[in-house]
Amino acid sequence: MASAAAVGLATRLTICDPPAVGHVSKGAEVGRTAINSPEYHVPIDGFAQIIAAEPGTRTLYVSGLTSRTADGTIVGIDDMATQARQVLVNMANVLDAAGATLDDVVQIRTYVTDIGLWDAIEPVWRAYWGDVWPASTLVQIERLFDPRQMIEMEAIARIERS
């Protein structure tokens, strides 16, 4: 039996439904459910305080990826949107090698050299993840390994056990 505190908490949490009109959340289609408490501010549409992944899945931990291509070329020097897009292309390719897709990502950590360029990143995330993003953290750092790189992302993804 659940404790009174657990029952009280459950009544304060809101499981986010996809929008009634327009774009249907990719998260809803792939088993990534956003849960937000009204007791904590949601700073931007798409942000989720908690992402619930489906049970019976295998966890994949994706190391930090940058905007390098397979031959090592850095794409989008001085262009955050291009670098963000290339990072997600790279992530999609790496996930594909494990039998996963970007839709299977449940958490991301993003490191940027200029958090003021968020406006260039957000539309890229929206294009790839729609209205329910993976649980996410965005952190500004002094620099990445190569100073021409502006963004690095790591991820956790869940796929069905095979």
Secondary structure, 3 states (H helix, E strand, C coil): CCCHHHHHHHHHCEECCCCCCCCCCHHHHHCCEEEECCCCCCCCCCCCCEEECCCCEEEEEEEEECCECCCCCECCCCCHHHHHHHHHHHHHHHHHHCCCCHHHEEEEEEEECCHHHHHHHHHHHHHHHCCCCCEEEEEECCCCCCCCCCEEEEEEEEEECC
